[in-house]
């Protein structure tokens, strides 16, 4: 999120962080950051981790393994994101 957008939303996000969702393709950055901020999170599976997740026979287990902890585990996953 750009700094100007973050500043406009910061007051609202502090009051009600769960009203916002962080959507991203990195458990290390996007998901961990969103979880730390108490926001809902969605991992885009076609992003950075696409190779590891595409080969997974058990997707939920692969995501938990990739995340390594609850603080990096997304609330949801989506296949891809189109602007």
Steps between C-alpha positions, in 0.01 A plus 500: 500500500635842414584731788226752412235225502634357822483838669138556394397157624712494812244657730225266392727195496613564855139518616381197306784303336289192432287709261794492256658215311858464392530316169846389394718222371764481775448333837818672623391853417134539406339235719729542802457879484123478471474253786727717717266795431197283598360516145342221300737350242477325164794326332511515120613150401621600152768729643838447664412158643326368187747216432482360852122527518425376147669166571326445832274198530353644823473878454396595856789299642746651249391851599539424872845353434603797286375746761671321787289668767157643561634853476585438134202281404243674277133508589414423138668417171409598148629352175589829333429870503412697189498881501 
